[in-house]
């Protein structure tokens, strides 16, 4: 669910994860699942997920970035 939402560009919140986890727990008859925020944090850590903020603007490159890149390459070659 998380990966599908992210592929579609939809933001996923911890609240959305908890709702889905609780729904799945009910669906498979797990009655003692609390679905707390600490559970969600551990779930995300175990599965290599993190809450990142999606940005709408990219950083602007420095004015002389092309010259600096060429200088860097020349330095690396020598």
HELIX and SHEET records of a PDB file:
HELIX    1   1 UNK A    2  UNK A    7  1                                   6    
HELIX    2   2 UNK A   14  UNK A   27  1                                  14    
HELIX    3   3 UNK A   37  UNK A   46  1                                  10    
HELIX    4   4 UNK A   65  UNK A   77  1                                  13    
END                                                                             
